[in-house]
Amino acid sequence: MLRHSAILLGPALGLLLAAPPAGKPARKSRVAAAARTTAAQRGGAQKKVDGWLAASANAVFDQPGALAPFFERLYRTEAGPDRGPVHILHFGDSHTAADQWTAGLRDSFQQRFGNGGSGFSVAGHPFPGYRRVDARGGASQGWHSEGLRSATGDGYFGLGGISISTEHAGQSVFLDTTGERIEIDYLQHPDGGSVALYDNGQMLQEFSTDGELAPAWMAFDAPAGDHRFTLKTLDARLVRLFGWVADRSSGVTYEALGINGAEAGVMMRWNEAMLATYVQRRNPGLIVLAYGTNEASDPSWMPETYQAMFSSLLERLRGDAPAASILVIGPGDRWARYRTGWREVPGIDFVIDAQRAACREHGCTFWDLRRRIGGPGAMPAWVTAGLGQPDRVHFTAPGYQRLAAGLFDDLMAQYASYKKARVEAEPPSHGQPQENH
């Protein structure tokens, strides 16, 4: 079954103040760090990290009551028989783009509440380091990426802040996924090119991207099972794609929308009307914002200007999705090498304070990642324990797994409290989920 819609765009707004991304550690540095760490040192650091995580469990939320709309959706999904999908949109920087932390959260939510599919993922492979664990995608060589951390251009970047485009016939993008419904998000514009969609090599539909300037999409029902969806350009006219959506009728999607080196202000460069259109189509139960690492070292920001920008971003998202909960994850404990040696990046303090204040202003939940991992000065221990990268900014795969487990456990502890209060406030009725004892 074919469905199609388009909505007119508004003007692109805002100005990005971008910082360079945190650098990736060289292989030589990883080897040297491993050689310098003894088994005793690693074991001691692991015990220290374990202690910090135990002490901070469920103690780092501000305004947890703001999660109630999200918890109500989870509750209804557990209750049945109407197990509608719950979509989680997680925007962020390189911590999000690698889809290690977010993959752990996705697995936990889907094991508990059901697999709703991969949801939205950007088209192709728009930058080195981008990946989605649950939906493998790629593209031929003739595509050009726009948006990214600098967000230069016209602001028409879709839900994920990235578009890819080509003016050549025979170019293709693909997505390997499962789902009951597939959608292609693209820019409709005058003299747009034509494309053909294939499912496991069988053509489903040809359509044109020509029309009045607008965000647009094509949606198809799909049979159960594994699919390789391929989109191919049919002529030498401009085609501009934003991404894919793969949904099931119930369960949770956890949609990682990360860009290496990004700051929260990048979202203010995305066309406001376009972002609102695609956010509303996703109808998220929860919006997660995980920025701050790059802003901490950006001299363009002052505490008051950063708080004003972040407050405006929360206000915009609240207007786009008034029924959703918004969870802000503060930056971790970032370090940098100075002439005098390694030390913490001082800007982390004002970023955390500004994000926390903006959350209070707009009724959003704040989760203090730095406090959760041990507070100021904790990152070297995570590195020694094998849970942090030698750059003292990023985490290793096991480290991101620990972060995912910590956040999910904290959320589920709050969810258990919500369910308990809900059940106590209302008499039992047919169809409510059974409490686990």
DOMARFI-452553 format. One record per residue: residue in three letters; x, y negated, z of N, C-alpha, C, CB in turn. Coordinates in pm, whole numbers, plus 50000, padded with zeros to 5 digits. Each point is the difference from the previous one (the first is absolute). Glycine has a CB too. Layout:
ALAXYZXYZXYZXYZ;...
# end
This chain:
MET500855011950000499154988150000500894987650000498145012350123;LEU501564977849792500824988249985499334988150066500935009049786;ARG499894983350293499504987750060501014989149972498735012650181;HIS500814975149800500914989149966499464987050058500725011749788;SER500164979950263499564987250052501144990249993498355011150151;ALA501354975849851501024989649999499444987650069501025009049787;ILE499844983750286499594988050072500984988949967498955013750187;LEU500574974149792500874989149960500974996450111498214991449850;LEU502965003850111501064996550093499894985650044501465016849893;GLY499104980450225500224986450044501464996649980498125001650167;PRO502314986049868501394996149981500925006650099499224978549912;ALA502005023950048501015005250092500374989050098500895016049826;LEU499284987950302500274990350105501265003550075497574995650021;GLY502984994450048501065002550098501384999049942498445014450120;LEU502544985249970501414999449964500765009850084499814976049933;LEU500975032550005500775010250072501344994450046498885017849866;LEU501424984950261501344997350052500635013550023499344977950108;ALA501505026449799500485013850001501405000950056498575005049804;ALA501705006050266501345002850050500545012049926499454990550226;PRO501855010749763500555012049937499695012250084501814986549897;PRO498035025050040499695012150075501175004350085498425007049821;ALA501255000250286501075005850080500765010049916498684996850212;GLY502675002449790500805008449912499965014650037501454980749963;LYS498735027749938500065014450025501415003950040498145004049835;PRO502025004550263501345004150041500685008349893499264999450238;ALA502024998649744500755008049904500225014050053501124979449915;ARG499045030149992500215013850041501235001250090498945007949786;LYS502114984550184501205000450081499704996350144501364994449798;SER497774995750223499664995950135499295011250075499854976449923;ARG499265030950007499285010850067500965011050042497964994849865;VAL502995008550048500965010550033500874995950118500005007449761;ALA500484979950235500854995250108499264999850132501274986449835;ALA497465009250162499224999550124499805013950057498844979549919;ALA500865030249993499805013850046501275005550062498285003549823;ALA502894993150117501265005250052500334994150137500825002949764;ARG498744984950262500334993650127499095004450114500834980649871;THR498045025850098499035003850103500215014450043498374983749906;THR501925018450222500175013550052498645005950034502284994150089;ALA497715019149931498755006750037499494994850135500725020549872;ALA500194976850219499594994950131499394986249989501795013550107;GLN498834978149810499454986649981498625000549936502314991149979;ARG497565017649920498705001149935498955005150097501135004149781;GLY499215006050297499045005450096499604989650103500975022549966;GLY500004969750082499674989650097499094989449941502175004150111;ALA498114992049764499154990149935498605005449976502014990249891;GLN497885022550074498685005849978499185000050129500945014249816;LYS499714988950296499294999550128499544985850033501355019650081;LYS499514970749887499644986150025498794996049916502414994750053;VAL497605009049818498864996849913498745007050049501564997049806;ASP498565015650233498845007450052499404992850121501005021549917;GLY499874973750169499524992950119499284987149965501885009850126;TRP498684982849779499334987749959498635002749939502234989749960;LEU497695020449955498735003149936498965004650101501235006049792;ALA499205001850306499075004450104499514988450084501165022150006;ALA499754968650026499634988850087499094990049931502165003050117;SER497974995649751499234989849928498715005449939502144988549953;ALA497575024450063498845006049936498724992650036501165022250003;ASN498124973649895498694993650015500064987250084498965022549978;ALA502214971350029500154988050084500374987749919500695014650187;VAL499234986149679500504989049918498924993949911502225011050004;PHE496514991250028498914994049924499584986850063499225022849928;ASP500584967149990499274987950038498665000549927502154986350038;GLN496795010250033498635000049944499615013649939500274975649955;PRO499905035450117499615012949941498515001149971501895010150120;GLY497294981849948498575000349974499644996149858499664994950238;ALA501254997949694499734996149861500015011949905501014977950050;LEU499435033849998499995012149918498645007050000502445002550048;ALA496604992450027498715006750013499305002549866499794989350222;PRO500185001349683499355003149871500655011849927499384976049983;PHE501945024850024500725011349939499665012950071501854984749931;PHE498155015050201499695012050077498585004749975501634992850173;GLU497454997849807498625004149970499945007649868499134980050126;ARG501665015949776500025007349873500595013950018500224978449877;LEU500845022750202500555013250028498985008850072502304990050013;TYR497015004050081498985007450077498925005549908500454985450200;ARG499065006249709498965004349908500505010749903498954977450020;THR502335021649944500585010249911500105013450072501294982249877;GLU499005017450252500015012350079498605005550020502064992150116;ALA496964998949895498665004250037499325008249892499844979950140;GLY500295015649732499265007049896498504998650023501915016249971;PRO497204988049939500395006549874500494990149893498355017850053;ASP501464969149971500444990049903501454996450028497654990949977;ARG503265017049968501434998150026500624991349891500105022450117;GLY499514964949882500524990949899501504997650021497754989149983;PRO502955006449912501444997950011500354988050086500255010449777;VAL500924990050284500554988850076501334996449936498845007250218;HIS501274980549732501214995649931500854991250090498785001249781;ILE502525001650224500974992150075500984994149900499765014650209;LEU500374972149791500944992949914501174995150085498134993049841;HIS503075011750129501194996650079500964992049913499735020950144;PHE500314965949877500894991149927501294998050079498024988449894;GLY503135010650035501234997850073501214998849911499005012350185;ASP502174988849878501284998249932500635013749973500334977550112;SER501015023349895500675012649964499655011450095501854986549903;HIS497815010650222499585010650091498755007249946500974987050193;THR498225005749733498785005649941500265005849862498664983550129;ALA502205009849792500195003849859500545014149984500394976249949;ALA500435028450147500595013449988499015011150031502194990150062;ASP496655006449996498935009550030500485011850084498924993349788;GLN501925003850312500365010250098499184998050128502345001649904;TRP497704986650151499184996450115498525001849966501764983750080;THR497825010449808498595000749962499575014249963500184976649920;ALA500735031450026499645013949970499705007850127501444999149795;GLY499324998350311499725006550127498644996150056502435000650045;LEU497244986649945498684995550044498905005949914501034978850084;ARG499215021749785499015005749908499725014650036500774984349817;ASP500295023450204499825014150033499205001750128502175005249885;SER498144986750216499315001450128498534996449988502124994750118;PHE497584994349815498594996149984499245010449918500664975950014;GLN499955029249880499285009349914499845013750064500884987749803;GLN500075016550280499835012550073498854998950100502445005049971;ARG497394983350088498964998250101498634997049938501754991750156;PHE498224999949741498734995049949499695004149857500304981050152;GLY500575026649784499765004549864500784992049899497755007350070;ASN502574999249818500804994049894499094993049900501785017650030;GLY498304969149968499174992349910500644997249865499004989950198;GLY502185015949776500724997549877501144990350021497915004349873;SER502774992350018501134990850011499574985449998501415017149890;GLY497334980150072499554986249996500774992149895499405001550242;PHE500904985949790500694991449904501515002250005498164983250021;SER502465017549861501454999749987500344991649878500265022850111;VAL500874970049894500344991349887500375008549879500794982050158;ALA499085012049725500235007349876501495001649972497844991249911;GLY502535020550037501375002549957500975001150116499474988049790;HIS501765007550185501064999650101500594986049995500515025249980;PRO498844965150087500284985949971501334994850054497594996950001;PHE503025009850097501294995550051500715011850066499124976550036;PRO502235023149967500745010750066499625000950148501914996949837;GLY497885015050210499635001950140498525001650022501964986950058;TYR497205010049840498575001950016499665014849986499554976849912;ARG499585028050174499485013549983498735001750082502325008949960;ARG496885000750000498885004850078500145015050011498484981049926;VAL501595023950195500215014250023498825008149949501404994550199;ASP497394999949812498795007649968499514998249857499404997850237;ALA501264993849685499564997849861501224995949919497654993150073;ARG502865016149847501224997349924499644993349869501165019750105;GLY499454968749870499734992849878501284996249928497914991550101;GLY501955004149776501144995849922499534993349872501385018650096;ALA499594977249821499674992949878501135001349900498584983950130;SER501105013549744501024999249896500824987350020498545013149839;GLN502474985050077500974989350023499534986149957501725017149972;GLY497174981949958499644987349939499114991050083500245011549791;TRP499774990250342499144991950086500834989750077498395019350021;HIS501014969150005500654989250074499224997350128500864989849785;SER499845009750329499364997750129499954985150033500795022550079;GLU498114973249982499844986250047499435000350141499644991649763;GLY500564997350307499574999250138501175002850091497685007049937;LEU502325004850126501085004350089500214989850112501095012149808;ARG500114987550252500184991950120500014985049972501275018850097;SER499134977249781500024985749968498634995049955502405002249936;ALA496775006850016498644996749954500004988649898499125007650220;THR501934991549699500004989849895499035004049891502404994050052;GLY497004996249887499035002849895498654993950030501215021049950;ASP497754984549990498684994050008499185004650119500074998249756;GLY500455011150324499275004750118499035011249973500244977650087;TYR499645026849788499065010749967500715013450020498774985149833;PHE501295019450293500795011750034499165011450061501934984650035;GLY496755013849968499165010850049500055001750150500335011049784;LEU499345001150262499945002850143501385001350063497845011349962;GLY503134994049964501305003050058501064989449979499425023149966;GLY500254965649971500984989649978500975002849888499794994950236;ILE499865014449676500905004149890499165003049877501705009350163;SER498764985849722499405004449874501125004949909498074983550023;ILE501575025349884500935004149895499334997449867501095017750148;SER499704978249752499414996449872500885004449885498874980650108;THR500525020849775500725003349877499234994349882500965021150104;GLU499774976049789499384995949874500335009949889500144976050072;HIS500195036249963500415010149902499025011750000502404993250030;ALA497335012049852499185012149988500805012250044498704989549810;GLY500595020550239500645012550036500655000350136500365002949764;GLN499474986650317500525000150137498985006850092501324978649958;SER499175027650150499105007850084500354998550148499695016149811;VAL499324986250271500175001550145499255012650039500224974850041;PHE500215031550070499315012250044499875000150151500895012449800;LEU498204995850248499815002250143499635014550021499264976050037;ASP501505030850049499685013650042499294999350134502005009749875;THR496774994850132499224998650123498825009649996500704975950023;THR498535023950084498715006950006498954989750037501075022150066;GLY497694980749902498944990650035498745003149922501704982650051;GLU497205011649997498715001949936499624988049914499305014450191;ARG501494975149820499734987849924501324993149974497684997550102;ILE502554998649773501224993249962499634986249946501195022049950;GLU499614968250083499754986349954501324993949953498044997450159;ILE501914994849733501154992549953499694985250017500665018349834;ASP500164974550242499834985650019500944992749905499345003350242;TYR500134986749688500794993149899499524985749984500425021749882;LEU500354970350045499604986349970499294999749865501954990950134;GLN496815004749867499304997249875500374985949957498085015750059;HIS502284982649813500434986949953499794999249848501704998150189;PRO498254989749757499794998649856501095007149920498864978250041;ASP500735028949855500895007349909500765011250072500244979149863;GLY499175026450241500615011250070500035012549914499244990350215;GLY501745018349810500175012149922499045011150039502344993749974;SER497665016849948499175011850024500855011350056498434993249814;VAL500935015550265500695011150064499135012449993501224984350154;ALA499415027349866499285012750008500395006950129499925002249747;LEU499095003550320500235007250125499895015049975499114980550133;TYR501885027049917500045014549988500015006450139501234998249779;ASP498145013350231500025008050122500565013749964498014987450101;ASN503195015549952500685012649967500075002349848499215009550219;GLY501094979749709500185000849856498754998649916501875014150052;GLN496974985950009498744998749926499504985750009499445024150046;MET500294969749841499574986150001498604998750059501444995449800;LEU498424995050291498714997450062499294988149936500885009450212;GLN499904979949761499354987749956501034990449941498245002850177;GLU501364989949721500744988449953499254987550043500965012949803;PHE499774976750236499344987450032500974988549975498545011450172;SER500894976649815500784988049972500104991550126499265000449760;THR501864992750254500174990550111499714985749954501715015150104;ASP497734983549778499684986849945498744994650066501085006249781;GLY498894980650243498834993550057500384987250073498895022350022;GLU500154971750046500274988150080500935003850116497754990049937;LEU503095000550102500985002450105499315004250129501554983449894;ALA498765028750154499325005250118500695012650050497844990449918;PRO502085012450214500405013250048498985010249954501164989950200;ALA499305021849759499095009949944500455014050038499484984649809;TRP499665025150164500295013950033499175009349913500574993550236;MET499945018349746499265011049939499995011450101500654993249762;ALA498215013050258499885010750098499365012249936499844983250185;PHE500665028649854499525012749945499835010050113501164995549780;ASP497825012850208499905011650088500965010749951497584994650054;ALA502985013050041500995010249965499665013050071501784982349966;PRO498465029149970499775012850068501035002250110499015009449789;ALA500664999350303500935003350109501265006449942498075003050162;GLY503054995449908501245006249957501084989949973498685018449905;ASP502454986550046501154991549971499844993749862501475014550145;HIS498994973149846499874992849874501304992649969497524997550037;ARG502825001449836500944990049953499214990749909502025015950016;PHE497754972050036499334989849920501064991849928498034999150160;THR501804999149710500954992649918499254989349922501525020149982;LEU499014967850022499434988949925501014995849894498624992250200;LYS500955007349672500904996749890499484987849925500685024249979;THR500234966749984499624988449921499865004049853501184984650163;LEU497825009549771499675003949863500414989849895498125012650094;ASP502274975449947500374989949902501044990750061497715001349892;ALA502774989150029501074990950042499424987050055501535010049828;ARG497524991350264499424988550068500205001750151498284996649814;LEU501714992250258500355000150141499015008150083501064977849970;VAL499475031450109499245007550101500694997750134499235017649831;ARG499974978850269500544997150134499245008150103500684976649929;LEU500035032150142499395009350094500384996450144500045018049824;PHE499034985050268500264998050142500195013150075498664979149987;GLY500555030949982500165012550073498895009849976501214987350169;TRP498915023749905499055011049995499255001050134501485012549833;VAL497324992950161499275004050121499565014349982499224976250045;ALA501085032350054499545013950000499325002750133501875007449842;ASP496814994550156499215001450122499255013250003499774975350010;ARG499965029050112499045010750024498784994150072501855017450012;SER497114990550001498744994850052500024997950151498855011349814;SER502104994850256500094998550145501465001050042497675009750030;GLY502574987050097501355000550054500654986350000500195023549921;VAL501104976250112500774987750015501014998749887499715000950250;THR500424987249696501144996749915500914990650077498635002949787;TYR502684999050199500974991050064500894994749887499965012550227;GLU499784975149732500544994649876501174990850029497735001649893;ALA503495003150075501234992650029500254989849890500965019950122;LEU499054967449914500154988949905501214991850042497494999449953;GLY503695006450031501234993650044500844995249884499965014350200;ILE500784974949824500924994249901501324997350070498094989549866;ASN502995015750078501314997850060500314985150011500785022049907;GLY499694973950211500394986250021498864990350021501935005249866;ALA496834999550140498854990950006499854993750138498885013749825;GLU500584974350173499544993150120498484999049993502174986850020;ALA497205010550094498544998950003499514989149905500005008150237;GLY500794981149747499594989049914499835003849855501144985450155;VAL499425026149804499845004149861498535001849964502245011350009;MET496944992950088498585002349972499264987149969500095019950148;MET500454968849899499374987249970500264995749856500254993750241;ARG500675012949691500264997149859499125008249908502334994350060;TRP497015016049992499135008149917498714992449975501015021450091;ASN498464979449790498774993149969498925003750102500614999549756;GLU498844990250307499095002250113498735007249959500924979650105;ALA498495016149784498755006349956500235014549957499154977649928;MET501985025050006500305013649956500215009250120501034990949790;LEU499765004550307500235008350119498695002950071502294990150025;ALA496864999749988498715002150066499165010449926500074976350083;THR499945023149784499235009649921500445014350027499704982649824;TYR501605019850172500495013750017499925004650145501514996549805;VAL498714994550291499825003850140498555004150025501864984350069;GLN497225007849880498585003250020499625013149934499514975650013;ARG501095027649872499735012849937500495011650087500174989049775;ARG500945009150294500495010750087499185000950128502294996849906;ASN497084992250135499175000050122500765006450117497915001049858;PRO503234993550181500835006850099499395000150140501974993449866;GLY498285017450206499675000250142501074993250082498725021049966;LEU502524979649986501144994150071500974994149899499745016450190;ILE500724971349837501084993749925501194998850094498384987149849;VAL502755018250108501234999450079500974990549932499675023750086;LEU500914967049989501054991049952501275003150077498324981949938;ALA502755022049992501265003750064501134992049936499135023450052;TYR500984964049988501034991049949500794994050117498574994749796;GLY502484998250170500744992550101501495002449999498005000950134;THR502435010749817501445003249999500774990049915499455024250033;ASN500044972549849500704991049910499844985450040499665016649818;GLU499184979850236499784986250044500974995950110497605002449938;ALA502805007550144500854996950115501334993849960498925018850120;SER501574984349760501284994549954499834989449892501055021750056;ASP497734973949921499724990149896500044986050062498595016649870;PRO502414975050097500104986850061498904990449957502445003550010;SER496765000349890498914991349955498884999050102500565006249767;TRP499355003650323498895000250094500374993450132499185021049892;MET499894971250161500024995350137498845006850072501054977449936;PRO499015023850197498925007250070498614994849966501605004250184;GLU498244982549810498664994649977499545002349857500434982950176;THR500485016149727499585002149861499715014849974501374980249929;TYR499395028650135499735014349981498665003750062502475004849998;GLN497264990250121498725003250063498844994749918501114999650225;ALA499044988449720498924994449918499755008549876500594977150082;MET500495027349852499845008649883499345013150037502014989549896;PHE498465016850212499475013150037498544998850042502295007350073;SER497384981949994498614997750038499114998449876500774989250213;SER499745003749686499234998549875499815013349930500894976949976;LEU500135031650029499885013249938498945008450071502414998849932;LEU497595001150199498985007550074498604994649971501675004850180;GLU498224982149812498704994049969499525004349862500564980450146;ARG500345020049757499645004049864499555014649999501644983549905;LEU499105025450160499635014150001498705002350077502425006049984;ARG497384986350123498755001250074498824996249910501204995050216;GLY498984994949701498944996249908499795010349891500524976550047;ASP500565030049909499895010249895499325012650051502044990749894;ALA498205012950231499495012750056499494997550142501625013649857;PRO497254979650158499534996450134499645011950087499184979249902;ALA500525032350038499635011850080501205008350042497835000349880;ALA503374996450071501195008050029500684995150128500305004349755;SER500395004850311500944996250105501334996549936498835014850170;ILE501924976349894501334996349953501015003050108499054982149850;LEU501965025750116501075003750092501314994149947498805021450070;VAL501854970450011501304994449965501085007550077498984977249954;ILE502015027849973501145006950061501184990449998499165023049927;GLY501334973350188501134990950008501285006649952498894988550189;PRO502145003549784501285005649954500705007650111500204981449836;GLY500715027450123500785007550096501204992150049499265020949890;ASP501714986250164501204993850056501064999349892499455008650232;ARG500614980449696500924998649887501344994150045498034997049846;TRP503065008950104501354995150028500674996149869500175014750206;ALA500914977449806500814996449884501464998550045498024988249889;ARG502885013350015501424998550030500424985449977500445024349935;TYR500024969550173500504986449996501535000250013497834991050098;ARG502804997249897501464999550012500475005850133500014979949853;THR499175018750249500365005050133499585014450022499804977050084;GLY499585029349814499565013850012498505001349988501965004550142;TRP497535007349889498575002849992499244992950112500505022249893;ARG498364971950074499094994850102498604998849940501884987450114;GLU497145010949974498624999049956499784987349917499275012950204;VAL499834988149700499604988349923499044991850086500295012349777;PRO500094975550259499194992550097498604996549951502114990950087;GLY497675008349782498694996249948498905009850030501194988449824;ILE499165023850216498965009950033499084994650110501565018749935;ASP499004974050160499204995250114498884990749953502025001950147;PHE498304988249768498954990649962498995006649906501614981050027;VAL498825028749894499065007049912498985007750083501785001949821;ILE498695005350279499085007550087499034990550070501755017750034;ASP498784971450021499144990450071498964994049906501894994850158;ALA498525001849720499084993849904498925009849956501844985049922;GLN498545027350049499025009949960499015002850113501675010149843;ARG498844990950278499135002650115499014988550019501825013550109;ALA498644974249879499124988550018498944999549889501864987650112;ALA498525015449763499045000049891498945010950020501784991149845;CYS498645020250209499045010850028499004995750107501735017149938;ARG498754976050165499074995150102499004990349939501765003050176;GLU498714988549734499144989949939498895006349916501944984349999;HIS498365026849933499065005749904499415013450043501264988349825;GLY498935015650300499385012250048500525012649936498034986750045;CYS503305014049934500645011749940500855007150106500024988949772;THR500235023850206500825007850093501474998749962498115016150037;PHE502744982350065501454999349979500655011950070499934974649983;TRP500965032249943500765011450054501474996249997498265017149920;ASP502354982250197501374995150014500985011449975499244982450166;LEU501215018849710500905010849963501324999250077498945000649773;ARG501614987450242501294998950068499905005150144500594980449853;ARG498365015650215499825004950137499775015150001499064977750067;ARG500215027349834499685014349996501255008649986497794994449899;ILE503225000650027501215008149980501074997650107499524999549757;GLY500174992050340500954998050110500314985750032500935021149937;GLY498594969349984500214986050028501264994649935498805003250212;PRO501534984149815501204993849942501255008350033498914977350019;GLY501915024949882501235007650021499875015049983500644982350150;ALA498185022649809499775014549993500585006449875497954996450132;MET502204996049759500305006249872501325007949997498724981749898;PRO502375013750166501225008149996499815014050055501274979150023;ALA497915022550079499755013350055499255008749899499954990350232;TRP499125003849693499305007549897500985004649891497904986950047;VAL503075004649920501015003849901500855011650054500054976349910;THR500425022650211500835010550059499235013150010501264982750128;ALA497455016449897499155011950012499685006449865499044990150205;GLY501395003649686499675005249867498624996149954501515018850046;LEU497874971550021498654995749968499964986549930499205012950196;GLY501954980249799500094987249932501155000149901499034988650200;GLN500845003249696501064998949900501154991450053498295002749816;PRO502934999150131501134991850045499834985149977501415019449953;ASP497664976549958499774985649981499304993750120499895003949755;ARG499645004550340499324995450122498744991949967502224999750119;VAL497185003649770498744993949957498965010849973501254980549900;HIS499135029350018499095010549958500195012650086500034990849765;PHE499035018250222500035012550075500305011649905498384990750170;THR502045020349885500155012249922498635006749987502415002950077;ALA497535007649841498735007249986499495005150135500665006749767;PRO500194999550318499505004050132499584988050085501485019949989;GLY499224968749995499614988150074498634995049960502394994150020;TYR497355005349850498684995849955498925009950045501064988649801;GLN499285024050207499035009850051499664997150146500895017149840;ARG500124978950238499724996650140499124987650008502205010150069;LEU498064980049845499174988050000498565003349962502014986249942;ALA497815022349957498665003849956499255007150112500815001849764;ALA499885007550303499365007350109499634990650113501295020549939;GLY499604969950091499724990650108498794991349971502405000150055;LEU497534994349824498874991449967498715008049994501524984949874;PHE498525026950066498775007949992499535004050140500705008649773;ASP500204995650313499615003750136499404988150074501805017350004;ASP498794970949979499474988150066498594996849949502334991250028;LEU497495009849840498684997349944498975010250048501094989849799;MET499295022850206499055010350042499674999050149500895014749820;ALA500044980550260499684997650141498944989050013502345007150067;GLN497814982449854498994989449999498675005249942501834982749977;TYR498275025749923498795005649939499255008950100501114999149774;ALA499625008650304499365008450101499254991450102501805017349970;SER498804971450068499314990950092498754994249937502194994550107;TYR497915002249765498844994749929498875010349995501524985449863;LYS498815027050103498975010449991499355002350137501265010849811;LYS499554989250293499475002250135499024988950038502125011850066;ALA498264975649907499124988950031498745000349915501994986450065;ARG498155017849810498845000549910499015010550045501444992449812;VAL499055019350224499125010850043499314996450132501495016649884;GLU499254976950205499404996250129498964989149984502125006350112;ALA498034985249785499084988849980498715004149932501964985149988;GLU498055026249940498825004149926499625014350038500624984749810;PRO498075018350197499595013750028500415009149885498074991850138;PRO502275020749889500395009249892498875001649900501515012250158;SER498854989149715499015002149895500555010249903499104976750024;HIS500025029149899500395010349903500984994249901497785011550026;GLY503304995749947500974995949898501224993250054498144997949848;GLN501924999250288501204994150055501105010550007498634983650131;PRO502625012349853501095009850008500155005450141501164988349813;GLN499225024050198500215006250129501334995350057498645019949931;GLU501374977250197501234996050066500865012450025498824980350108;ASN502495018249875500925010950030500325000250148500964998549769;HIS499015013350289500325001550141501145009950017497614994750063;
# end
